[in-house]
Amino acid sequence: MARKKIKIDNTMCIGCGACVGTYPDDIQFNADGLAEPITGEGEEEAVEVCPVGAISVEE
Ligand code: SF4
């Protein structure tokens, strides 16, 4: 597990909640019901929980 800067593309997010449920300290829903990073950092494995590939990390 490694902490990285994470980005979430809200043009791709379908609001399934997988990332929010798995990483509630790092990712939350915004007012539109789409995921957003809380601090901008998260576990790099968060990329793997998204079914549409909306989460990416900056190396
Ligand atoms: S797992 Fe992906 S599609 Fe689901 S809420 Fe998170 S960013 Fe959106």
Backbone and ligand atoms as CSV (ligand in chain L), in Angstrom:
chain,resi,resn,atom,element,x,y,z
A,1,MET,N,N,0.853,-1.189,0.000
A,1,MET,CA,C,0.000,0.000,0.000
A,1,MET,C,C,0.890,1.241,0.000
A,2,ALA,N,N,0.563,2.138,-0.896
A,2,ALA,CA,C,1.369,3.347,-0.973
A,2,ALA,C,C,0.442,4.541,-1.158
A,3,ARG,N,N,0.764,5.597,-0.450
A,3,ARG,CA,C,-0.033,6.821,-0.572
A,3,ARG,C,C,0.441,7.583,-1.808
A,4,LYS,N,N,-0.535,7.961,-2.618
A,4,LYS,CA,C,-0.212,8.711,-3.835
A,4,LYS,C,C,-1.237,9.823,-3.993
A,5,LYS,N,N,-0.930,10.770,-4.853
A,5,LYS,CA,C,-1.943,11.729,-5.272
A,5,LYS,C,C,-2.929,11.004,-6.173
A,6,ILE,N,N,-4.207,11.123,-5.882
A,6,ILE,CA,C,-5.204,10.463,-6.721
A,6,ILE,C,C,-6.091,11.504,-7.401
A,7,LYS,N,N,-6.561,11.120,-8.575
A,7,LYS,CA,C,-7.488,11.973,-9.322
A,7,LYS,C,C,-8.686,11.128,-9.722
A,8,ILE,N,N,-9.854,11.738,-9.742
A,8,ILE,CA,C,-11.063,11.044,-10.171
A,8,ILE,C,C,-11.708,11.852,-11.291
A,9,ASP,N,N,-11.910,11.195,-12.419
A,9,ASP,CA,C,-12.507,11.838,-13.592
A,9,ASP,C,C,-14.023,11.735,-13.492
A,10,ASN,N,N,-14.655,12.860,-13.168
A,10,ASN,CA,C,-16.104,12.824,-12.965
A,10,ASN,C,C,-16.900,12.776,-14.263
A,11,THR,N,N,-16.219,12.842,-15.410
A,11,THR,CA,C,-16.935,12.584,-16.655
A,11,THR,C,C,-17.078,11.086,-16.874
A,12,MET,N,N,-16.308,10.291,-16.117
A,12,MET,CA,C,-16.378,8.832,-16.240
A,12,MET,C,C,-17.110,8.195,-15.065
A,13,CYS,N,N,-17.023,8.783,-13.871
A,13,CYS,CA,C,-17.607,8.200,-12.656
A,13,CYS,C,C,-19.107,8.003,-12.826
A,14,ILE,N,N,-19.580,6.798,-12.428
A,14,ILE,CA,C,-21.016,6.490,-12.486
A,14,ILE,C,C,-21.647,6.456,-11.090
A,15,GLY,N,N,-20.868,6.864,-10.083
A,15,GLY,CA,C,-21.416,6.962,-8.730
A,15,GLY,C,C,-21.746,5.636,-8.084
A,16,CYS,N,N,-21.007,4.595,-8.446
A,16,CYS,CA,C,-21.330,3.258,-7.922
A,16,CYS,C,C,-21.013,3.118,-6.441
A,17,GLY,N,N,-20.085,3.925,-5.936
A,17,GLY,CA,C,-19.774,3.912,-4.511
A,17,GLY,C,C,-18.704,2.929,-4.080
A,18,ALA,N,N,-18.144,2.176,-5.008
A,18,ALA,CA,C,-17.132,1.181,-4.627
A,18,ALA,C,C,-15.927,1.840,-3.962
A,19,CYS,N,N,-15.472,2.944,-4.508
A,19,CYS,CA,C,-14.288,3.600,-3.937
A,19,CYS,C,C,-14.612,4.246,-2.596
A,20,VAL,N,N,-15.779,4.856,-2.494
A,20,VAL,CA,C,-16.184,5.496,-1.243
A,20,VAL,C,C,-16.333,4.451,-0.140
A,21,GLY,N,N,-16.893,3.295,-0.487
A,21,GLY,CA,C,-17.084,2.233,0.490
A,21,GLY,C,C,-15.781,1.596,0.927
A,22,THR,N,N,-14.821,1.510,0.007
A,22,THR,CA,C,-13.551,0.855,0.316
A,22,THR,C,C,-12.567,1.811,0.969
A,23,TYR,N,N,-12.599,3.059,0.569
A,23,TYR,CA,C,-11.637,4.049,1.088
A,23,TYR,C,C,-12.371,5.292,1.615
A,24,PRO,N,N,-13.199,5.106,2.653
A,24,PRO,CA,C,-14.020,6.226,3.138
A,24,PRO,C,C,-13.214,7.364,3.747
A,25,ASP,N,N,-11.954,7.097,4.131
A,25,ASP,CA,C,-11.132,8.182,4.676
A,25,ASP,C,C,-10.527,9.044,3.572
A,26,ASP,N,N,-10.541,8.531,2.340
A,26,ASP,CA,C,-9.862,9.222,1.242
A,26,ASP,C,C,-10.805,9.776,0.177
A,27,ILE,N,N,-11.976,9.121,0.020
A,27,ILE,CA,C,-12.865,9.490,-1.088
A,27,ILE,C,C,-14.288,9.642,-0.559
A,28,GLN,N,N,-14.964,10.675,-1.027
A,28,GLN,CA,C,-16.342,10.923,-0.617
A,28,GLN,C,C,-17.185,11.245,-1.852
A,29,PHE,N,N,-18.507,11.270,-1.670
A,29,PHE,CA,C,-19.385,11.718,-2.739
A,29,PHE,C,C,-19.498,13.232,-2.699
A,30,ASN,N,N,-19.517,13.860,-3.866
A,30,ASN,CA,C,-19.799,15.290,-3.912
A,30,ASN,C,C,-21.311,15.507,-4.001
A,31,ALA,N,N,-21.730,16.748,-4.118
A,31,ALA,CA,C,-23.154,17.072,-4.108
A,31,ALA,C,C,-23.899,16.463,-5.291
A,32,ASP,N,N,-23.184,16.103,-6.339
A,32,ASP,CA,C,-23.806,15.496,-7.516
A,32,ASP,C,C,-23.829,13.969,-7.432
A,33,GLY,N,N,-23.369,13.414,-6.302
A,33,GLY,CA,C,-23.352,11.953,-6.155
A,33,GLY,C,C,-22.214,11.284,-6.890
A,34,LEU,N,N,-21.173,12.059,-7.193
A,34,LEU,CA,C,-19.987,11.512,-7.854
A,34,LEU,C,C,-18.820,11.568,-6.883
A,35,ALA,N,N,-17.848,10.701,-7.109
A,35,ALA,CA,C,-16.740,10.572,-6.161
A,35,ALA,C,C,-15.741,11.712,-6.315
A,36,GLU,N,N,-15.173,12.124,-5.165
A,36,GLU,CA,C,-14.102,13.113,-5.187
A,36,GLU,C,C,-13.115,12.783,-4.069
A,37,PRO,N,N,-11.821,13.038,-4.314
A,37,PRO,CA,C,-10.836,12.832,-3.255
A,37,PRO,C,C,-11.069,13.830,-2.123
A,38,ILE,N,N,-10.874,13.389,-0.876
A,38,ILE,CA,C,-11.081,14.268,0.274
A,38,ILE,C,C,-9.879,15.186,0.463
A,39,THR,N,N,-8.690,14.619,0.449
A,39,THR,CA,C,-7.492,15.434,0.632
A,39,THR,C,C,-6.663,15.511,-0.647
A,40,GLY,N,N,-6.996,14.682,-1.634
A,40,GLY,CA,C,-6.180,14.608,-2.841
A,40,GLY,C,C,-5.204,13.452,-2.813
A,41,GLU,N,N,-5.111,12.795,-1.639
A,41,GLU,CA,C,-4.247,11.627,-1.525
A,41,GLU,C,C,-5.073,10.391,-1.277
A,42,GLY,N,N,-4.537,9.238,-1.667
A,42,GLY,CA,C,-5.210,7.983,-1.404
A,42,GLY,C,C,-4.293,6.815,-1.680
A,43,GLU,N,N,-4.793,5.612,-1.401
A,43,GLU,CA,C,-4.016,4.406,-1.673
A,43,GLU,C,C,-3.984,4.169,-3.179
A,44,GLU,N,N,-2.839,3.797,-3.709
A,44,GLU,CA,C,-2.769,3.572,-5.155
A,44,GLU,C,C,-3.666,2.431,-5.604
A,45,GLU,N,N,-3.986,1.494,-4.679
A,45,GLU,CA,C,-4.873,0.381,-5.023
A,45,GLU,C,C,-6.306,0.843,-5.300
A,46,ALA,N,N,-6.642,2.064,-4.942
A,46,ALA,CA,C,-7.991,2.578,-5.207
A,46,ALA,C,C,-8.308,2.526,-6.695
A,47,VAL,N,N,-7.279,2.623,-7.516
A,47,VAL,CA,C,-7.467,2.546,-8.972
A,47,VAL,C,C,-8.202,1.254,-9.361
A,48,GLU,N,N,-7.898,0.183,-8.612
A,48,GLU,CA,C,-8.415,-1.132,-8.994
A,48,GLU,C,C,-9.870,-1.360,-8.609
A,49,VAL,N,N,-10.424,-0.569,-7.703
A,49,VAL,CA,C,-11.813,-0.803,-7.286
A,49,VAL,C,C,-12.825,-0.163,-8.241
A,50,CYS,N,N,-12.372,0.745,-9.088
A,50,CYS,CA,C,-13.318,1.458,-9.954
A,50,CYS,C,C,-13.625,0.651,-11.212
A,51,PRO,N,N,-14.911,0.327,-11.447
A,51,PRO,CA,C,-15.267,-0.498,-12.601
A,51,PRO,C,C,-15.169,0.222,-13.943
A,52,VAL,N,N,-15.072,1.550,-13.914
A,52,VAL,CA,C,-15.010,2.279,-15.186
A,52,VAL,C,C,-13.675,2.992,-15.402
A,53,GLY,N,N,-12.728,2.763,-14.494
A,53,GLY,CA,C,-11.400,3.337,-14.684
A,53,GLY,C,C,-11.326,4.839,-14.489
A,54,ALA,N,N,-12.184,5.366,-13.611
A,54,ALA,CA,C,-12.213,6.818,-13.417
A,54,ALA,C,C,-11.134,7.317,-12.463
A,55,ILE,N,N,-10.536,6.405,-11.692
A,55,ILE,CA,C,-9.536,6.804,-10.697
A,55,ILE,C,C,-8.143,6.594,-11.258
A,56,SER,N,N,-7.297,7.592,-11.091
A,56,SER,CA,C,-5.914,7.456,-11.529
A,56,SER,C,C,-4.994,8.007,-10.453
A,57,VAL,N,N,-3.745,7.584,-10.469
A,57,VAL,CA,C,-2.766,8.097,-9.518
A,57,VAL,C,C,-1.666,8.806,-10.271
A,58,GLU,N,N,-1.071,9.786,-9.595
A,58,GLU,CA,C,0.092,10.467,-10.150
A,58,GLU,C,C,1.321,9.858,-9.526
A,59,GLU,N,N,2.228,9.407,-10.343
A,59,GLU,CA,C,3.461,8.767,-9.827
A,59,GLU,C,C,4.404,9.816,-9.277
L,1,SF4,S1,S,-15.570,3.399,-7.973
L,1,SF4,FE1,FE,-15.366,4.673,-9.824
L,1,SF4,S2,S,-17.425,4.803,-10.708
L,1,SF4,FE2,FE,-17.643,4.063,-8.586
L,1,SF4,S3,S,-17.998,5.936,-7.364
L,1,SF4,FE3,FE,-15.779,5.534,-7.333
L,1,SF4,S4,S,-14.919,6.744,-9.059
L,1,SF4,FE4,FE,-17.148,6.574,-9.361
